[in-house]
Amino acid sequence: MVFEVKNEVLDAEKRIRKHIRETPLEPAPYLSQSGNARVYLKLESNQVTGSFKIRGALNKFLSLSAAQKKKEVITASSGNHAAALAYTLHKFGGKGVIYLPENVSPAKVEALRPYGVELEFYGNDCIQSETLAKETAAKTNRLFISPYNDPKIIGGQGTIGIELFRQIEKLDAVLVPVGGGGLISGIAGYLKAVEKRIEIIGCQPENSAVMHASIQAGEILELESKPTLADGTAGGIEPDAVTFDICRKYVDDFILVNESEIKAAIILIIEKHQILIEGAAALVVAAFIKEKERFANRTVALIISGKKISLKQLKQILIREA
């Protein structure tokens, strides 16, 4: 059942605003010219901890009771949600254990170490580590904090929509990276409530397009994901994910991109904007380029979701390009 996303977003705005940055909305001249459109980059890569995930993690933790805040929490993440929760626990004196897939980006693991949180590695898919984390939390009477399947997480991510609406006049379309769907659920749920005509487009890698395939099938599917540069969006969706119904209701379309297109998008943003982005963030750039004709004469925002990419991965991308 779809809850009232707009109300969750407005509540989150009051709760977390003083703890987060209003991230820049940067014009993208090259993309604008190539697509005959007005294109902007919403730089969540400049957010605290380097991604949008801090919005949801803060909102969830700050919404807990005093007693809950004193208990150890458990979460699972491919990296950015883990960093956001680790930062939040460190800032407010909380305790927690973070489960990560064994193939998580080394850059994201290194970002966690300064916070002193306990790390557990399990599985090669985020849904596997999430499942174990939930089971462990239930057995040990600890609180599980989902990276996406939670109204408070969705509400926090949706504060990006509030910023977009005041930063841009007559916004026509927003392209958003999609994994479990927390980010796009929050943005879409808020923006569709305040301006229904805004088109919301989800962007996924062809190698792990579980949400897109599930929406097409009308039910959450259990699908194997192939390796992808967009590791932040890779993996499955929980069987009871509230994001599924929200995406079905509010997301207008999906664009899938391949690994070569993701790689080219990373290089383009480095070259044209001198900004480092991770594979998940590159999805929206690749998707815009792939279907730029549909955005002609429109105002488009691309959600640049994060910047954590390992030196090894970046080196491989640049060497292959050379």
C-alpha positions as CSV (number, residue, x, y, z in Angstrom):
1,M,0.0,0.0,0.0
2,V,1.4,3.4,-1.0
3,F,1.7,5.8,2.0
4,E,1.6,9.6,1.7
5,V,5.1,10.3,0.6
6,K,4.7,14.0,0.5
7,N,4.0,14.2,4.2
8,E,7.0,12.0,5.0
9,V,9.2,14.3,3.0
10,L,7.9,17.4,4.7
11,D,8.4,15.9,8.1
12,A,12.0,14.9,7.1
13,E,12.7,18.4,5.9
14,K,12.0,19.8,9.3
15,R,14.0,17.0,11.0
16,I,17.2,16.9,9.0
17,R,17.6,20.3,7.3
18,K,20.2,21.7,9.7
19,H,22.3,18.6,9.4
20,I,22.6,18.4,5.6
21,R,23.7,20.5,2.7
22,E,21.4,22.0,0.0
23,T,23.4,20.5,-2.9
24,P,24.3,22.6,-5.9
25,L,22.3,22.5,-9.2
26,E,25.0,22.9,-11.8
27,P,24.2,23.7,-15.5
28,A,25.5,21.1,-17.9
29,P,26.3,23.1,-21.1
30,Y,27.7,20.2,-23.1
31,L,24.7,18.0,-22.4
32,S,22.3,20.9,-23.0
33,Q,23.8,21.6,-26.4
34,S,24.0,18.0,-27.5
35,G,20.3,17.4,-26.5
36,N,18.9,20.8,-27.4
37,A,17.7,21.0,-23.8
38,R,18.3,22.8,-20.5
39,V,20.1,20.2,-18.5
40,Y,21.2,20.5,-14.9
41,L,23.2,18.2,-12.6
42,K,21.9,17.9,-9.0
43,L,25.2,17.3,-7.2
44,E,24.4,14.9,-4.4
45,S,28.0,13.9,-4.8
46,N,28.6,17.1,-2.8
47,Q,26.4,16.0,0.0
48,V,27.7,15.0,3.5
49,T,29.4,11.5,3.2
50,G,29.5,11.9,-0.6
51,S,26.0,10.7,-1.5
52,F,22.3,11.3,-1.1
53,K,22.0,8.5,1.4
54,I,22.7,10.7,4.5
55,R,19.3,12.3,4.0
56,G,17.5,9.0,4.7
57,A,19.9,7.7,7.4
58,L,19.6,10.9,9.4
59,N,15.8,11.0,9.1
60,K,15.5,7.4,10.2
61,F,17.8,7.7,13.2
62,L,16.5,11.1,14.4
63,S,12.9,9.7,14.2
64,L,13.7,6.9,16.7
65,S,12.7,7.1,20.4
66,A,15.4,7.9,23.0
67,A,15.4,4.2,24.0
68,Q,15.8,3.0,20.5
69,K,18.7,5.4,19.9
70,K,20.6,3.7,22.8
71,K,20.2,0.2,21.3
72,E,22.6,-1.2,18.7
73,V,21.2,-1.1,15.2
74,I,21.9,-3.2,12.1
75,T,21.9,-2.3,8.5
76,A,22.9,-3.7,5.1
77,S,24.3,-1.7,2.2
78,S,26.5,-1.8,-0.9
79,G,28.3,1.2,0.5
80,N,26.7,4.6,0.5
81,H,23.9,3.9,3.0
82,A,26.5,2.3,5.2
83,A,28.7,5.4,5.1
84,A,25.7,7.6,5.8
85,L,24.5,5.5,8.8
86,A,28.1,5.2,10.1
87,Y,28.4,9.0,10.0
88,T,25.0,9.4,11.7
89,L,25.9,6.9,14.5
90,H,29.2,8.6,15.1
91,K,27.7,12.1,15.2
92,F,24.9,11.2,17.6
93,G,26.7,8.6,19.7
94,G,24.8,5.5,18.4
95,K,26.1,2.0,17.9
96,G,25.7,-0.3,14.9
97,V,26.8,-3.3,12.7
98,I,26.8,-3.0,9.0
99,Y,26.5,-5.9,6.6
100,L,27.9,-5.5,3.1
101,P,28.2,-7.8,0.1
102,E,31.6,-9.4,-0.4
103,N,32.0,-7.7,-3.8
104,V,31.4,-4.1,-2.4
105,S,33.6,-1.3,-3.8
106,P,36.9,-1.0,-1.8
107,A,36.5,2.8,-1.9
108,K,33.2,2.5,-0.1
109,V,34.7,0.1,2.6
110,E,37.6,2.5,3.2
111,A,35.1,5.3,3.7
112,L,33.6,3.4,6.6
113,R,36.7,2.6,8.6
114,P,37.2,6.0,10.3
115,Y,33.8,5.7,12.0
116,G,34.8,2.6,13.9
117,V,31.6,0.7,13.0
118,E,31.6,-3.1,13.0
119,L,31.5,-4.5,9.4
120,E,30.3,-8.0,8.3
121,F,30.6,-9.2,4.8
122,Y,28.2,-11.7,3.3
123,G,27.0,-12.8,-0.2
124,N,27.6,-11.3,-3.7
125,D,24.3,-9.4,-3.9
126,C,23.0,-6.7,-1.6
127,I,19.7,-8.7,-1.1
128,Q,21.7,-11.6,0.4
129,S,23.5,-9.3,2.9
130,E,20.1,-7.5,3.6
131,T,18.4,-10.9,4.3
132,L,21.1,-12.0,6.8
133,A,21.1,-8.6,8.5
134,K,17.3,-8.7,9.0
135,E,17.5,-12.2,10.3
136,T,20.3,-11.3,12.7
137,A,18.4,-8.2,13.9
138,A,15.3,-10.3,14.6
139,K,17.1,-13.0,16.5
140,T,19.1,-10.6,18.6
141,N,16.3,-8.0,19.3
142,R,18.1,-5.2,17.5
143,L,16.6,-2.7,15.1
144,F,17.2,-3.3,11.4
145,I,17.5,-0.1,9.3
146,S,16.7,-0.7,5.7
147,P,18.7,1.2,3.0
148,Y,15.5,1.9,1.1
149,N,12.4,-0.1,2.4
150,D,11.3,2.3,5.0
151,P,9.0,5.4,4.9
152,K,11.5,7.4,6.9
153,I,14.4,6.6,4.6
154,I,12.2,7.4,1.6
155,G,11.1,10.7,3.2
156,G,14.7,11.7,3.8
157,Q,15.7,11.0,0.2
158,G,12.7,13.0,-1.0
159,T,14.0,16.2,0.4
160,I,16.0,16.4,-2.8
161,G,12.6,17.0,-4.5
162,I,12.0,20.0,-2.2
163,E,15.4,21.5,-3.2
164,L,14.8,20.9,-6.9
165,F,11.4,22.5,-6.8
166,R,12.8,25.7,-5.4
167,Q,16.1,25.7,-7.4
168,I,14.5,25.2,-10.9
169,E,11.7,27.0,-12.7
170,K,9.3,24.9,-14.8
171,L,11.1,21.6,-14.3
172,D,10.0,19.1,-16.9
173,A,11.8,15.9,-16.2
174,V,14.0,14.3,-13.5
175,L,16.3,11.3,-14.2
176,V,17.0,9.3,-11.1
177,P,19.3,6.2,-10.5
178,V,17.3,3.2,-9.2
179,G,18.3,0.2,-7.2
180,G,15.9,-0.6,-4.4
181,G,13.9,2.5,-5.2
182,G,14.2,4.6,-2.1
183,L,15.7,7.6,-3.9
184,I,13.2,7.7,-6.8
185,S,10.3,6.9,-4.5
186,G,11.0,10.0,-2.3
187,I,11.7,12.4,-5.2
188,A,8.7,11.1,-7.3
189,G,6.3,11.0,-4.4
190,Y,7.0,14.6,-3.5
191,L,7.3,16.1,-7.0
192,K,4.2,14.4,-8.3
193,A,2.2,15.8,-5.4
194,V,3.3,19.4,-6.0
195,E,3.5,19.3,-9.8
196,K,2.0,16.2,-11.5
197,R,3.2,17.1,-15.0
198,I,6.9,16.6,-14.0
199,E,8.1,13.4,-15.7
200,I,10.1,11.0,-13.4
201,I,12.4,8.6,-15.2
202,G,14.2,5.7,-13.5
203,C,17.7,4.8,-14.8
204,Q,19.1,1.3,-14.3
205,P,22.0,-0.8,-15.6
206,E,21.0,-3.5,-18.1
207,N,23.0,-5.9,-15.9
208,S,20.8,-5.3,-12.8
209,A,17.4,-3.9,-13.8
210,V,15.4,-5.7,-11.2
211,M,12.9,-2.8,-10.4
212,H,12.2,-2.3,-14.1
213,A,11.6,-6.0,-14.7
214,S,9.5,-6.3,-11.6
215,I,7.2,-3.4,-12.6
216,Q,6.8,-4.8,-16.1
217,A,5.9,-8.2,-14.6
218,G,3.5,-6.6,-12.0
219,E,5.3,-8.2,-9.1
220,I,8.7,-8.2,-7.4
221,L,10.9,-10.7,-9.1
222,E,13.9,-12.5,-7.8
223,L,16.5,-12.1,-10.5
224,E,20.3,-12.6,-10.6
225,S,22.3,-9.5,-11.3
226,K,25.4,-9.4,-13.4
227,P,28.5,-7.3,-12.5
228,T,28.0,-3.6,-13.2
229,L,30.0,-0.4,-12.8
230,A,26.8,0.9,-11.2
231,D,27.3,-1.2,-8.1
232,G,25.4,1.2,-5.9
233,T,22.2,0.2,-7.7
234,A,22.9,-3.5,-8.2
235,G,21.0,-6.3,-6.6
236,G,17.5,-7.4,-5.8
237,I,14.5,-6.0,-4.0
238,E,13.0,-7.2,-0.7
239,P,9.8,-9.1,-1.3
240,D,7.8,-6.7,0.8
241,A,9.5,-3.5,-0.5
242,V,7.2,-0.5,-0.2
243,T,9.2,1.2,-2.9
244,F,7.7,-1.2,-5.5
245,D,4.1,0.2,-5.3
246,I,5.4,3.8,-5.1
247,C,7.5,3.3,-8.2
248,R,4.5,1.7,-10.0
249,K,2.3,4.7,-9.1
250,Y,4.7,7.6,-9.7
251,V,7.6,6.6,-12.0
252,D,6.6,7.4,-15.6
253,D,9.3,5.4,-17.4
254,F,12.7,3.6,-17.2
255,I,15.8,3.9,-19.3
256,L,18.3,1.0,-19.2
257,V,21.9,1.5,-20.1
258,N,24.8,-0.9,-20.8
259,E,28.3,-0.9,-19.3
260,S,30.0,0.9,-22.2
261,E,27.4,3.7,-21.8
262,I,28.0,3.9,-18.1
263,K,31.8,4.1,-18.6
264,A,31.5,6.8,-21.3
265,A,29.2,8.8,-18.9
266,I,31.8,8.7,-16.1
267,I,34.5,9.9,-18.5
268,L,32.3,12.7,-19.9
269,I,31.5,14.2,-16.5
270,I,35.2,14.1,-15.5
271,E,36.2,15.7,-18.8
272,K,33.4,18.3,-19.1
273,H,32.7,19.1,-15.4
274,Q,35.9,18.0,-13.6
275,I,33.7,16.1,-11.2
276,L,34.3,12.6,-10.0
277,I,31.2,10.4,-10.0
278,E,30.5,6.7,-9.3
279,G,28.8,4.3,-11.7
280,A,25.4,4.6,-10.2
281,A,25.5,8.4,-10.7
282,A,26.6,7.9,-14.3
283,L,23.4,6.1,-15.0
284,V,21.4,9.3,-15.4
285,V,24.0,10.9,-17.7
286,A,24.2,7.7,-19.9
287,A,20.4,7.5,-20.0
288,F,20.0,11.2,-21.1
289,I,22.6,10.7,-23.8
290,K,20.9,7.5,-25.0
291,E,17.5,9.1,-25.4
292,K,18.3,12.8,-25.6
293,E,15.9,13.4,-28.5
294,R,12.9,12.9,-26.2
295,F,14.2,15.8,-23.9
296,A,14.5,18.4,-26.7
297,N,13.4,21.9,-25.6
298,R,12.7,20.7,-22.0
299,T,14.3,21.4,-18.6
300,V,15.8,18.3,-17.2
301,A,17.5,17.5,-13.9
302,L,20.0,14.6,-13.6
303,I,20.4,13.3,-10.0
304,I,24.2,12.8,-9.5
305,S,23.8,10.4,-6.6
306,G,27.3,9.9,-5.4
307,K,31.1,10.0,-6.0
308,K,32.6,7.0,-4.4
309,I,34.6,5.1,-7.1
310,S,37.7,3.1,-6.3
311,L,41.1,4.2,-7.8
312,K,41.4,0.7,-9.3
313,Q,38.0,0.9,-11.1
314,L,38.7,4.5,-12.3
315,K,42.1,3.5,-13.6
316,Q,40.6,0.6,-15.5
317,I,38.0,2.8,-17.1
318,L,40.5,5.5,-18.1
319,I,43.0,3.0,-19.5
320,R,40.4,1.3,-21.7
321,E,39.3,4.7,-22.9
322,A,42.9,5.6,-23.8
